[in-house]
Amino acid sequence: MALVHEFESSGYWLSKRKSWLPLFIVVPGIFLMYIGNRQAILFDMRDELIFLGVSLVGEVIRIWATGFASKNAIGQNGTPGQSPEVLDVTGINSIVRHPRYLGNFFIGLGPVLFLRSIWCIVGYGLLFWLFYERIMFAEEQVLRRKFGEAYDKWSQKTGSFVPYSLKVIRSKQAFSLRNVISSENNNIFRIFTLFTLLDFFRNYFLRGKIRITGMWLYIFAGAFIVWVLFGFFYRQRGRNKK
């Protein structure tokens, strides 16, 4: 098999398993907290709010991409079975070709920073790149075949993951809260759940007690309420349209 076909084939295989990546953060992270320097992971409100903020920055990027996505370009990432009818090059797509994956990077970076280890950060960066490089390659092959020269021109002036320029072309689409809730409500809740789990295991390893730090307990409770309310809102809107 030619290397280009191997990259594309493995990219599609990985694309179907993108949701597994958080497991490669949580499980090793818990193990590293258990065997590592536990004094380094003592609770620090300021630092941990910053770590959470990093993940939320990633989620904001995803919300921007999802909220302004054209209905006919929902499959613009080239995922098998999702062939876009138009090439959306406005909004966040005018500065980066894979905004959702850029968002995913920051979402995962937050919990990694929680571990307070430079080696974990380096390892995460390498794992993320190896995981997503082939996914992006495979998806771009779909788009190049469909849009040809239009895609090539867009890709020449738009970075795949790191922006070449921060000049944004205003989106022609109105922001869709419904699309955001449908796509991101569970994802947002997973962010808070992940941090809460790390705090739970950190406290167990440090003190041998089953407890959640007050700050994370309140944050998780608030996130849970918002998740339930938005989920209810989305389901109600769906019923009303029938």
Order of alpha helices (4+ residues) and beta strands (2+ residues): alpha-alpha-alpha-alpha-alpha-alpha-alpha-alpha
